[in-house]
Amino acid sequence: MPVDTSHRSTAPEIMDNFQLEGEILRDALDKIAGINRLLGGNKVTLEGIKFLIQTQPKSAVIRITDIGCGNGDMLRVLADYARKNQLNFMLTGIDANNFTVEHARSLSAGYTNINYQCLDIFDQLNRQEPTDIIICTLTLHHFKDQDIIALLQSFNAAARLGIVINDLQRSAVAYYLFLGLCFIFRLNKMSREDGLVSILRGFKRADLVLYSKKLAYRNYQIKWKWAFRYQWIVKIA
């Protein structure tokens, strides 16, 4: 039976349980980060950040907050990029699962400019600390449409330069290709099931355009990127 991608799925993901912990979760986090890296996903977010900071002085301190940071892989990529290019990035990772945050901390022990916070961003929705750039890599699809609007409103108020969203395209082709990746990477059951649900909770370009209109964004761009994802950059300043 063909998979239906006409509407965003509302099915839950196992990883949405913020009390989840243990080796299965650790393995899932690391496999997700590995696949994202292999398929060029980190590059999509990095390109968005480079676009937003291109007019900033090279000596400027750039504060970047990663919402739903997972095992912190994206932040470590950014820290390495900043060190290589003599940039001053101050990086914060936020995740609602304490086990995930502790795992990210352990992997980032050698990075002095990365810190992590365990919090549910909906508890802090109207109290987001000021930052320069907010990034969401494979995070936004976890939320329902009305929650996405509320989140982005809070991000817009907190971010000085802009927002970079890197998330999945809702696509039947992507769904079936992911089934192949499950076999190749020997993903555990949670990773397989959550990965397929994630794709069905992903976005069409029209979804992102509609959000942009509801949020009255004037300066934004949406680009399709390999592998079956969208780069959505909102420029605030």
QUIVEN-V262179 format. One record per run of one state. SS is the DSSP state (H for helix, E for strand, C for the rest). FROM is the first residue (numbers start at 1). TO is the last residue. Records with the same first field share a line. If there is no record, write none. Layout:
SS = FROM-TO ; FROM-TO
This chain:
C = 1-13 ; 17-22 ; 39-40 ; 54-60 ; 68-72 ; 85-87 ; 96-97 ; 108-113 ; 119-130 ; 138-139 ; 143-144 ; 170-171 ; 186-188 ; 201-202 ; 204-204 ; 215-219 ; 226-228 ; 236-237
H = 14-16 ; 23-38 ; 41-53 ; 73-84 ; 98-107 ; 140-142 ; 145-158 ; 172-185 ; 189-200 ; 205-214
E = 61-67 ; 88-95 ; 114-118 ; 131-137 ; 159-169 ; 203-203 ; 220-225 ; 229-235
